[in-house]
Amino acid sequence: MRIKKQNPDSKSGQILKAAKLYSTKARTAILRILLEADEPLRQEQIARRFGKSRLDKVTIYRTLESFCEAGLVHKVFLQKRACYFEMADNCTDKQCHPHFTCTSCGGTHCLTEMPAVMTKVLPKGFVIRHQRVQFEGLCPKCVPK
């Protein structure tokens, strides 16, 4: 009996199909990069992971925007005028899981196991559309020993 190896792009293709998005080489590759990432990524970080076969910035930007509109990916936060993107599977429409950014090395860590209570009490007239929690400090690698 022969075991068929699964193409690494097949999961990306299935996700795109479920989201009713055309499966192109660029979309499949960008989605695979986000699926394999262990932290939120900026557009330029995604571009660098392509190596010599880089995609242009416009293609990456448009692809990320289409993923956001489809609910596959979301903009996690904005830092130094750059948006960070990640898969939306650990979050809801109204709340993203907490993140920790190291002020020394710049690494960002997803804190998916940490509960974040949704704020409900606001001054009169305010309506919450989306809540983000971001911590800053030193990661375990950067804490002086």
N, C-alpha and C positions, 0 to 999 in steps of 0.2 A: 504494500500500500504506500503510495506516494503522498507525502505531506506537502501541501502547497504553501509556500512562504507568502506571507502577506506583504504586499507592496507598502513601504512606509507612507506613501502618498494616499493610500486607499482610505485611511481614517480621515484625512483632510478632505478627500473627495466626498466621503459619506456625510461629513459635517456640512460641507457646502451644499450638497444636494438637499439635505434636510432643511437648510435655511433658504432654499429656493434661489441659490446663487449659481451662476455658471462656474464650472470648474475649469479655470485656466492654469497654466503653469505658474504664473506669478501668484495668483491667489492661493494655490495649493502650497507653494513654497513658503509664502509669508505665514500662512496658517500653521504649517508644520513648525516653523521657527517659534511662533507664539506658544504652541502646544508643548514644545520641548523646553521652553524657558522656565527658569525657576524664580524669576523676578520680572517685574514690569519692564518693558523696553521702550526706548525712544526710537523714533523713525530712523535716525542715523545708526543706532545699534543694530537694528534689523538689516539695514543696508550692508553693514560691515560683515554680517554673518553669511552673506552671499559670496564673499571672497572676490575672486576675479570676475565672476559672472554677475556682477552687481546689477540691480535694477535701478532705474532712475527714480529720483525722489518723488516725482509726480505720480508715478505708478504706485509706489508704496503708500503715499498719502491717500490717493483715491481708493486703494484697496482697503486700507485701515478704516476710512470713512464708511465704505460700503459694509464692512464687517460690523461697525458700530451701529449703523442703521438696522442691520439684520439682528442685532442683539447677541452676536457671537463674541464680540470684543467690546471692551469699554475703555474710556479714557480714565485712568486711575487718578492722576493728579497732574498738575502743571508745576514744573520746577525750572527756574532759570529760563523761562519762555519756551520750554520744550514739554510736550505732552508725553506721558508714559502710557503705554497700552498693555493690556493683558487679556487673557480669556475671561469671559464673563461668567464662567460656570460656578465660581465660588461666591457670587454676589446676587443680589436681587435688583429689581428695577429702582428701588428707593435707597438701597444701602449697599455700599462696598465694604468688604472686609478690611480690617485695619492693616496699615503698612508701617514699617519702621525704616527710616533712612539714616544711615550712619553719616555723621557730619565730618568724619575723618576720611574714610575711604570712598564715600559716596554710594556704597551698595544699598540696595533697597530690598527688604525682606517682607514677604507676605506673612501675615499673622492670622492665617485662616482658622486656627484653633482657638483664637482669643475672641470671646463674645464681645460684641459692640452693641450697646443698648441704643435703640433708636430714640432720639430726642423727640418729645411730644409737647413740651411746654415752651412756648415762644411768646414774645410780646405780641399784643393784639395786632392783627393785620398781616402777620408773616405766615407764609405757607412753605413747608419743606417739600422740595421736589426730589432731592437726593442728598444723602448724608455720606460724608467721607471722614475717616479718622486716620490721621497720619502723625506718627511719633518721630521725633528726631533725637539723636544722641549718639552714643558709641556702641558699635556692635561687639560681640564677644572677641573678635580678632583684634579690635582696636583698643580695647580697655587695657590701660597700663597694668602690668602684673607686679 
